[in-house]
């Protein structure tokens, strides 16, 4: 909640949805003001959409593993022999698909965090839909993908290569 409020602090368009109209001075100030002005519930606004966000990982990881298998089959080599480009491509595609499928929960969560709502997913979805239909649930998706896809590609590729080298080092010691 605090991170989301700081991100939109000072933005003219976001203030119509924000529970507090004046700027927060620090994280402690934001925590104390939100709990004082909105109650303890205000600190947990957007919790349910955050919990639903776990579906992102449930989509991405199996998809990544399947894309690695497809890449290995395409180049006729074992999965554990894929190079960095093949691994990065597999993880980037998996991240792009998973993020695109689950992005609406991010929009709902952010809106709830800005408004201080805790248990009103359906009315929040109706509000977002009324502002622009289905596309309103994808506002900011391209920006999100431009940040998260390269990060996932680097993270997953690094993990795979470090794991392989660590395994090789430990087994051939």
Secondary structure, DSSP 8 states (H G I E B T S, - for coil): -HHHHHHHTT-TTGGGT-S--S---SHHHHHHHHHHHH-HHHHTTTHHHHHHTHHHHHHHHHHHHHHHHHHHHHTTS-GGG--HHHHHHHHHHHHHHHHHHHHHHHHHHHHHHHHT-SS-HHHHHHHHHHHHGGGGGGTTHHHHHHHHHHHHHHHHHHHHHHHHHHHHHHHT-
